[in-house]
Amino acid sequence: MKDLAELRRRIDEIDARIAELYEERLAISGDVAEYKIANHRPVLDKRREEEKLTRLEAMTDDAFLRQGVRELFEQIMSVSRKKQYRLLAEHGMSEDLGFYEIEDYDFPSARVVYQGVRGAYSQAACKAFFREGCASMEPVETWRDAMEAISNGEADYAVLPVENSTAGIVTENYDLMMEYQAVIVGEQIIRIDHALLGLPEAKISDIRRVYSHPQALAQCEGYLRNIHPDFEAYSLKNTAMAAKKVMEDKDPSQAAIAGSINAQIYGLAVLDQAIQDIKGNETRFIVASPKREYTSGAKNVSIAFSLPNESGSLYRVLSHFIFNGLSMTRIESRPLRGKKWEYTFFIDFEGNLREEAVMNCLQGLKEETEEMFILGTF
């Protein structure tokens, strides 16, 4: 039997040689970057990399080793590209991201829109975010109407829900953000406490139909299924709209799931309180703007990108965050419309567009994804 210490010594020697060759290779990679900078060539050359990987795989007949060779050199090439992106930034050659820095936002003179009617959670988010005031705060009927308002100049900011801690992301609003090329300039998280609201003379035993927004119904699904399985649930565009409908219809068999403040606004009674399935229920709202601007105090960046359905594609993209020391705070995915088994990924991470590490990461993502959007920095 061979001596373990001797085997480890030989491995250490080989590793040392690999490290020396790796350092030599990266130095040459730097020269390649200088050439690409001088000749305005992209960092990523997919055809060249695939040809090289195929050639390297062919150097061994063992199937296991072939896969290992591919993985090893994919990593080496990945680090090489990251070094080249860094050199591009040092030469001021990073691609313009299309954002500009401002000292601060002029919120006091802002015209703000939100979806719903008085009493909507979106209105509560508006009041919480613009607590120092704004010029106007107006409701619109749909989320698309809100985006249209900031797109055509009728409003400066739109407040939209994008994620609930119980029911997940609001996919429609992410789609609208990309469709209208809007930018996130702020966020507001508010606690969501749903109440069952009915007419003042109504009792819970009278209720047959309950109305609310689909997300609110999902957040109270356990309550409805286990405690009131005889209730028929109907979706409306907004929780406050549901409360308004109950008030207007004057039907004691109807109830709304909405915030308890709507009882005061629409003259309803609170039939049951805190009926959401998870008591720590919160919704994240974003403040969207048509202007691609940010402040020096921004601490978060939000992006979206799509990837091909290939083995390791997400892993390779996420390596840019690791290499640049950036901390992701959220990652979500949703299917790409019209493309089976392909996805758009949404990532929030800590940083500011002024930072070199952020610029390096975004430069790499822009070249190595099929499509990337910077949704904002806030």
N, C-alpha and C positions, 0 to 999 in steps of 0.2 A: 504494500500500500504506500502511495506517495505521501510525503510529509506535507501537512496542511500549511505549515509556516512557509515552506519553500514555494508551494503553489501560490500563496498570497503574495509572496515577494515578486514572483514572476508577473502576476497580474498588476501589481503596483508599477512595475517597470513599463509594462505595455501601456497602462493608463497615463504614465508620465509622457511617453512618446506621443500618445494620442493628443494630450493637452498641448504639447509643443506644436504638433501639426495643425491643430485647431487654431492656435494663435496665429500661426503663419498664414493659414487660409483666410482668417478674418482680416489680416493686414492687406492681403491681395484684394479681398472684397471691398476694402476701403478705396483702393485704387480704381476698382470697377465703378464704385459710386462716383468718384471724381470724373471719370469718363462720361458716365451717364448725365451728370450735372452739366458738363461742358457741351454735351451733344443733345441735351433735352430729351433724354430717353427715360421711359418709365422704369421704376425699380423692379416691378414684377414682370417676368417674362415666362408665362405659363408653359409655352411650347418648349422653351429651352430647358426648364426644370423637369418637365415630364420626360423628355428625351434622355436627360442625364440620369434620372431615376431608373428608367427602363434599362439603360446600359449598365448601371451599377448592379441592378438585380440579376442581370445575366451573368455576372461574374461568379455566381455560386449555383450549384445544382440542387442544393437543399432548400425545400419549400419554406421551412421555418426560418432559415437564415435569409432567404430572399425578402420575406416580410420584415425581418429585423433590419436589414440593410435599408429598405425603403423608409421605415420609420426613423431610423437614425439620421439619414441624410435629409429627410423632410424637416427634421428639427434643426439640423445644421443650416440648411438654406433659410429657414424661418428666422433664425437669429441673424444671419447675414443680411436679410432684408431689413430687419429692424435697425441694424447698424447703419444701413444706407439711408433709411428714413431720418435717422438722427443727424446724419451728415447733411442731408437736404435742408433740415431745419437750421443747422449751423450756418449754412450758406444763404439763408433767407430764401430758399427755393420751395418751401412748403406751399402747397396749393392754397389760394385764398378761399376761406370757408364762407365768405359772404356775410359775415357778421361785423358790426362795428360797436365800439365801446362808447358808452355815455356815462356822464357823472352820476345821474340818478333819473328815475322815472318821474314824470309830472303827474302823479296820481291825483292831487287835489283838483285838477282841471279835467280829469278823465271822464269820458262817457262810457258807462259800463252796461253790458247786457247779460242777462241770465235766462235760462229756459224755465218756463213755468208761470205761476201766478204768485200773488202775495202768500207768504207762509211756506214757500218751497224751500227745501234744504239748500238749493242753489242760492237763494236769496240770503240765507243764513251765512253761507260761505262768503258771499260778497261783503256782507257787513263785517264779518270777522277779518277778512283780508284788508279791506279799505276802511279800517276802523278810524282813520284820521279824516275820512270823508273823501268824496269825489263829486264831480259836477252833477252827474245824474246816474241813476241805477234803474234800468228799465227791464221789464220782462218781455220775452218773445215766446212764440208758440213752440218752436222746435229747436233742437241743437243746431240744425243746419241754418235756421234763421239767424242764430247767434253768430255763426261763422260768416254768413252773408253780410251781416251788419258791420263786422270789422273789416271785411274785404272791400266793401263799397264805400267805406268812410263814414257810415252812419254812427259807428261807435269806435272807441279806441281799444277796448278790452272786452273779452267774453270769458265768463266763468263757467267751466264745464266739469262735471264729474268724470273721472277716468278710472277709478278703482275703489272697490269696497272690500273691507277686510273679511267679509263673509262670502259675498257673491262673486268676487273677482273683478276683472277689468271690464270697463265699458267699451267694448270693441268699436262700436260705431263712432265714438268720439276720437279714437286714435285714427280711424280711417279719415274722418273729417279733417283732422290736423294735417295729415299728409296731402289730402286732396287740395286743401286751401293754402298749403305751404305756410301755415301759421307757426308762431314761435311761442314757447312757454317762457313767461317772464316771472312767474311766481307760482306758489302752491299754497293750499290751505287745507288742513285736515280738520274735520269736525266730527264730533260724536253723533251717532245716529241712534235716537231712541224713538222707536215707533209706538204709536198708540192706536187703539181701535176707537174710532170716532163715529157717533151716530147722532140722530136728532135728539133734542133734550128730553122728549117724552119716550124715547126708545129704550128697550131693555135688550141685553144680549140675546135673550131667548127669542126676540122678534127678528133678529138678523137672518137673512137668507142669502144676500149677495154682498160681496165685499170688493171694493175697488182700490187700486193703487198702481204705482209704477211697477213694471216687471221685476226690477231689482229689489224693491221693497217686499214684493210678494215672495221672492226667493229667500230673502233674509228672514221671513216669518213662516217659511214653509213648514217647519216642525210644529209651530203653534197651530197653524190652520189644519194640518193633517191629524194631529194627536188630540187637540182640544175641541176643535170645531170642524170635524170632517164633513158636516152637512153644509158648510158655507160654500157658495159658488164664487170663485175668484175671477175677476175681470181686470184686464190691464188698461191703464190709461197712460198718457204721456208724462204725468207728473203726480207726485203724492198730494200736493196742495190742490191740484185740479180735481183729484178724487174727493177731497173734502168739500170743495166748492160744488161739485155735482150733487153730493148728498144733501147739502143745504138747499140747492135750487130745486131738486126733485121732490123734496119734502115727503119722502117715502120712508117710513120707520123700519122697513125691512132691509134698507141699504145701510152700509157702513163703509168707512174709508180707513185705510192704514196710512197714517201720516204723522208728522210731528205734532205734539200736543198743543203747540202754539196756534195751530189751525182751529182748535176748538174756540179760542177767543176771537179769532179773525172772522170765522164763519158762523158763529153762534151755535156750535155743536157741543155735545157732551162727550166726556172721556169715559168710554165704557170699559176699557182695560188699558193698562199702561205697561211699558217696557216689554212688548210682546215679541221682539226680535229673538231669534234662537240663540244668538251669542251676545252676551251683555256688553262686551267691550267692542261693540260694532262701530266702525269708523269709515268715513268716506273721504277719499282724497280728491280734491278739486284742483284744477289748474287754471291759471290766468293766462289767456292766449292773446297774442298781439299780432298784427300783420307786419310789424317792423322787426327786422333781423338785428336786434340790438341787445346788449347786455351791459351790466355794470361790473366794475372791478371787484365788488363785494360778492359776486355770484360764487356759490360753493358747489353747485351740482350741474351736471351736463346730462341731457336726455337725448338719446339717439334711437333710430330705428334702421334696420338693415335686413336685406333678404339674402339667402344663401341657396346654392344648388343642393339637391338631395344627394350629397356625396359623403362617403365615410370620412369622418374627421374634420369636416368643414367648420362646424361650430367650435370644436376644440382649437383649431388653428386661429380662429378669430379671437377667442377668449385669451389666447396667449399674449396678445398685445397689451391687455390690461395687466397681466402678471409682469411682463417684461418692463413696463413703464411704471410699475408700483402704484397702480390706480385701484381703488377699492370700489367694487360694484355694490350698489345698495338695492338694486332691483333688476330682475330679468323676467320677461314674459315672452310668450310666443303666440302667434295665431296663424291659421292657414292663409296662404296667398290665394287671392281670388283667381279662379280660372287655372290654377296649377296644382294638381294633385300631389300631396305629400311634400310640398315646399312651403316654407314658413317665413313670416316676417318676425324678427326678434326686436323686442323693446328693452333697452337697457338704460338705467340711470347709474351714474357713477360720480364720485366726488372729484371736484376739480373746477378749473376756470379756463376759458379759451386762451387766456394770456400765458398759461403755463406750458413750458416746453414739453413735458411728459404728455400732456393732453393733446398737444398738436401732433406729436410723434404717433400717438395711438390712433388719432383720427385719420392721419395721413395713410397709415397702414390699412385701416379699415376701408377707407375710400378706394384703395387699389385692389383690395383682396375680397371685397364683397361684390355681389351683383349690383346692388344699389344701396346707398346709405343716405339717410336724412338726419340732420342735426335738428332735433325738435325744440331745442332751446337750452339756455344756461341760466340758472336762477339761484 
